[in-house]
Amino acid sequence: MRQLQTLKSDLSKTRIIETKNSDIQEEEISVSIESFAFTSNNVTYGVAGDTIGYWQFFKTTEDTNNDWGCIPVWGFAKIIKSNVEELIVGERLFGYFPPGDILNLKPIKVTNQGFADGKDHRKDLPAVYNNYLRLSGDINYDSSLDNIRSLLFPLHITSFCICDALEDEAYFGSDQIIIVSASSKTAIGVAQGLQEASNAPSIIGLTSQKNLDFVKNLGCYDEVIAYDRLSDINFNLKSVMVDMAGSREILGTLHGSLGDKMLKCLTVGMTHWDNEVTAEDALGQAMLRERTEFFFAPAHIQKRVKDWGHEGYNQKTNEFMKTRSNQSIDWMQVKKIAGLENFISTYEKFVSGDINPNEGIIVELSDG
């Protein structure tokens, strides 16, 4: 068994650990991970690792002091051993995995469509991350869309939830929605979803100078402004912010400039993993914390499943994600990387924020 592990205290440091495969127990299966996607969203998993419990999903090997963690990824796997009657060797799954080649699961609540992992260390974690989809039970399954599913399914679920939450609150009565890190795939999904809504306010995208043309060409933002031109924002308009990056400097500047016009700030991503808060951090202190909340998509999913039922929720999200996936064909280029070793240099680019926004990274571990 091989794992790509990340040092919890410094996300830029990684190692690959190889150990003997552990035997499966009664009512367990073992899967071989074929491929997984990696996006800036996965960096957020690392940043929020202890806060929300992302480090707890997959236990690390050769880690006596618990210094290392497995950043969770979304991808595909094949069953290679099974002690569960309904699940047969060779069956393929989609779901949440460690960046490695083998994982043992304890399936519970098994249906034709999927199951949940019933391992003790995962039982108190958000259910949405513990569910695995059986591709044999998905009547709409199309293998040609595997890469798109890995890359965009988890991001567009979040995009859907943000759009739905904003609409549910009548956009807090705002005149404009300011999206920070507008080039991120989740942000693009949000902007495209808001663009479809008939009553949404203006959508302002903030991005780096190097990504300015890319974001403008997407056509889903009413206005795109570079970070070094924040003064171009109309600070007199009532505003809602959706932040995908967690940069205290940018957030502090915007909160300070907007003042009472900043009605709500939803913090979604935290890719600025090295952004320490200090007493001297004047810009960070300028954030209007009583109007700022971390948006946790699994909590919103739980609410909507209760409101609409599983069928209603699935119908709405499937429509949203199908539209977003079709739109992604116009701007996203899938880049495949063979093996964990070859992925490390790309991982380092993600952590340093030096990734091309129109690329979708797929790491292939097995030819299936």
Secondary structure as the mmCIF struct_conf table of DSSP 4:
data_model
#
loop_
_struct_conf.conf_type_id
_struct_conf.id
_struct_conf.beg_label_comp_id
_struct_conf.beg_label_asym_id
_struct_conf.beg_label_seq_id
_struct_conf.end_label_comp_id
_struct_conf.end_label_asym_id
_struct_conf.end_label_seq_id
STRN STRN1 ARG A 2 LEU A 7
TURN_TY1_P TURN_TY1_P1 LYS A 8 SER A 9
TURN_TY1_P TURN_TY1_P2 LEU A 11 SER A 12
STRN STRN2 THR A 14 GLU A 18
HELX_LH_PP_P HELX_LH_PP_P1 LYS A 20 ILE A 24
TURN_TY1_P TURN_TY1_P3 GLU A 26 GLU A 27
STRN STRN3 ILE A 29 PHE A 38
HELX_RH_AL_P HELX_RH_AL_P1 SER A 40 VAL A 47
TURN_TY1_P TURN_TY1_P4 ALA A 48 ALA A 48
HELX_RH_AL_P HELX_RH_AL_P2 GLY A 49 ILE A 52
HELX_RH_3T_P HELX_RH_3T_P1 TYR A 54 GLN A 56
BEND BEND1 PHE A 57 PHE A 58
HELX_LH_PP_P HELX_LH_PP_P2 LYS A 59 THR A 60
BEND BEND2 THR A 61 GLU A 62
TURN_TY1_P TURN_TY1_P5 THR A 64 ASN A 65
STRN STRN4 TRP A 68 GLY A 69
STRN STRN5 VAL A 73 SER A 82
TURN_TY1_P TURN_TY1_P6 GLU A 85 GLU A 86
BEND BEND3 LEU A 87 LEU A 87
TURN_TY1_P TURN_TY1_P7 VAL A 89 GLY A 90
STRN STRN6 ARG A 92 PHE A 97
BEND BEND4 PRO A 99 PRO A 99
STRN STRN7 GLY A 100 GLY A 100
BEND BEND5 ASP A 101 ASP A 101
STRN STRN8 ILE A 102 LEU A 105
STRN STRN9 PRO A 107 ILE A 108
BEND BEND6 LYS A 109 LYS A 109
BEND BEND7 ASN A 112 GLN A 113
STRN STRN10 GLY A 114 ASP A 117
HELX_RH_3T_P HELX_RH_3T_P2 ASP A 120 ARG A 122
TURN_TY1_P TURN_TY1_P8 LYS A 123 ASP A 124
BEND BEND8 LEU A 125 LEU A 125
HELX_RH_3T_P HELX_RH_3T_P3 ALA A 127 TYR A 129
TURN_TY1_P TURN_TY1_P9 ASN A 130 ASN A 130
STRN STRN11 ASN A 131 ARG A 134
HELX_RH_3T_P HELX_RH_3T_P4 LEU A 135 GLY A 137
TURN_TY1_P TURN_TY1_P10 ILE A 139 ASN A 140
HELX_RH_3T_P HELX_RH_3T_P5 SER A 143 LEU A 145
HELX_RH_AL_P HELX_RH_AL_P3 ASP A 146 ASP A 168
TURN_TY1_P TURN_TY1_P11 GLU A 169 GLU A 169
HELX_RH_3T_P HELX_RH_3T_P6 ALA A 170 GLY A 173
BEND BEND9 ASP A 175 ASP A 175
STRN STRN12 GLN A 176 VAL A 180
BEND BEND10 SER A 181 SER A 181
TURN_TY1_P TURN_TY1_P12 ALA A 182 SER A 183
BEND BEND11 SER A 184 SER A 184
HELX_RH_AL_P HELX_RH_AL_P4 LYS A 185 GLU A 196
BEND BEND12 ALA A 197 ALA A 197
TURN_TY1_P TURN_TY1_P13 SER A 198 ASN A 199
STRN STRN13 SER A 202 THR A 207
HELX_RH_3T_P HELX_RH_3T_P7 GLN A 209 ASN A 211
HELX_RH_AL_P HELX_RH_AL_P5 LEU A 212 LEU A 218
BEND BEND13 ASP A 222 ASP A 222
STRN STRN14 GLU A 223 ALA A 226
HELX_RH_3T_P HELX_RH_3T_P8 TYR A 227 ASP A 232
BEND BEND14 ILE A 233 ILE A 233
TURN_TY1_P TURN_TY1_P14 PHE A 235 ASN A 236
BEND BEND15 LEU A 237 LEU A 237
STRN STRN15 SER A 239 ASP A 243
BEND BEND16 MET A 244 ALA A 245
HELX_RH_AL_P HELX_RH_AL_P6 ARG A 248 LEU A 258
HELX_RH_3T_P HELX_RH_3T_P9 GLY A 259 LYS A 261
STRN STRN16 MET A 262 THR A 267
TURN_TY1_P TURN_TY1_P15 TRP A 273 ASP A 274
TURN_TY1_P TURN_TY1_P16 ALA A 279 GLU A 280
HELX_RH_AL_P HELX_RH_AL_P7 ALA A 282 GLN A 285
TURN_TY1_P TURN_TY1_P17 ALA A 286 ALA A 286
BEND BEND17 MET A 287 MET A 287
HELX_RH_3T_P HELX_RH_3T_P10 ARG A 289 ARG A 291
STRN STRN17 THR A 292 PHE A 294
HELX_RH_AL_P HELX_RH_AL_P8 ALA A 297 SER A 328
TURN_TY1_P TURN_TY1_P18 ILE A 329 TRP A 331
STRN STRN18 GLN A 333 ALA A 338
BEND BEND18 GLY A 339 GLY A 339
HELX_RH_AL_P HELX_RH_AL_P9 LEU A 340 SER A 352
TURN_TY1_P TURN_TY1_P19 GLY A 353 GLY A 353
TURN_TY1_P TURN_TY1_P20 PRO A 357 ASN A 358
STRN STRN19 GLU A 359 GLU A 364
#
